[in-house]
């Protein structure tokens, strides 16, 4: 009996345990019906959704037009990751995605951690998508004069928070004030979000063919309307002479593509990365693909390339049509640019609302399909109860796991809100991506086989260390105090500077001089909280001397980088140094090295609260593993005689 926490399953054993015969439909397995086109469409269905139709507004507000750069960086990171997923998919054509790949490379403990983290990507991520779907759906109903009571279109937490913070959102205030009472409890919940979760769960339960046909139809429709947004919006940007919005003035009055600097662009990392999560869901469909070793890699890479181009074009249209500061708090950015005060095209608003409902329905579908199949793989390995691998005799779907997924998504809708789950989802996905790319470095290289994907091998022995050394030199020479600032964690000079700037009438917002430090700490000392604070200062009339002091202080952004970001950045460079040495000694392949590096860099944009919640989630997962999975694992049992 093996007691190792890092016991691995060989690739041959993983494929054998999945029991994958050659026929398309078998008595206890899944249906093999998906082609390259279907897999590409599933990837597009997962990627173009809540990210583009909801979180994109906040990303644009933080980063300005320069957020395009972050989309490119994130797209490149995902491209390297897609190559690594494709390498694993060609070797291990079974359901399970990053969980299964980690089992073959890092071992059981890391496999469990990844499997547990993927719950955050698929199930918890779907909570955010369900809330966003509800927002667009109820907005569409309002446009056709159908009104659902406010207390049935938002979460309890959102309404309670709005009242406590004196929000100007009248719908949330109305929901709280008009909600029916059950004793002392207000009945407030998001009914459309619950209904769509129920319907999607039923569709996924019924079968892969039904899900495929529904998804493909939605993808065609939403790509057509997104294309129309790009064409109509792009034409109006140029015809109305709005291209000046691409270079708005920064706080010093200098026109810039990145008005808040690169730190402002990096603030948008959660929203931008959320727009990409889901392309890896294609790998979960391995056992329903006709030729997974050939088609899965093509589907992932094609969908990623198409969606990156779409996101760049959408961002350029949004930031050209409307000044980036106007996207503050906008949850429907694509419809927003066509409102009366902007491009003023009412019929486009309606089309975008319809498209958003369709787009997010397809995201819900793909994520709801992914989670049960991961649980099915974990159950096969003994890490979860056997019932999770149960296949419906008629529909050929993991029936029990699908129902549980519906409950895991549906129940939290009653007591959480989308603000909480956005960053929670992104950090888990990035963590999984890092381990997938790292896993490729640990498995032996294989000879190229005709008809199967093989990741191109470029020896990183010298190239990768030179890239790291070059980056350090450039930052040291051209960025003042880049590294030394990472060791400065004092607040004194920030508090003192703000004491002379912030007007006294900010007392009720906890931003007076005496509360500045408390304010920053309560907001986890993030770049976001500082920029929110300084935006408030900017928008307030100040005497000339105060304005000059404010401008000088706000312009100096690097010293106010959050403690979490500074520590994360130091850890990042330490890991890069270690990786460069390992690459030199072991001749690692360059593509997975770049995948690990770019994903780790994106993780430096996460706040302290993201890390704390993620750490708590992983701790809960480890407790479950040691109570059940470690003992029940098939690798813990002696081999049969």
Secondary structure, DSSP 8 states (H G I E B T S, - for coil): ----TT----HHHHHHHHT--SSSS-SSS----B-HHHHHHHHHHHHSSHIIIIIHHHHHHHHGGGHHHHHHHHHHHHHHHHHHHHHHHHH--STTHHHHHHHHHT-HHHHHHHHHHHHIIIIIHHHHHHHHHHHHHHHHHHHTT----GGGSS-HHHHHHHHHTT---HHHHHHHHH--EETTEE----HHHHHHHHHHHHHHHH-HHHHHHHHHHHHHHHHHHHHHHHHHHHHHHHHTT-GGGGG-B-TTS-B-SSTTHHHHHHTTHHHHHHHHTTGGGGGGGGGGBTTHHHHHHHHHHHHHHHHHHHHHHHHHHHHHHS-GGGGTT-S-HHHHTTSTTTT--HHHHHHHHHHHHHHHHHHHHHHHHHHHHHHHHHHHTTSS-GGGG---TTT-S-HHHHHHHHHHHHHHTTT--HHHHHHHHHHHHHHHHHHHHHHHHHS------TTS------BHHHHHHHHHHHHHHHHHHHSTTTTGGGG----HHHHHHHHTTS-GGGGGGT-SGGGHHHHHHHTTT-HHHHHHHHHHHHTS---HHHHHHHHHHHH--GGG--HHHHHHHHHHHHHHHHHHHHHHHHT-BHHHHHHHHHHHHHHTT--HHHHHHHHHHHHHHHHHIIIIIHHH-GGGS----
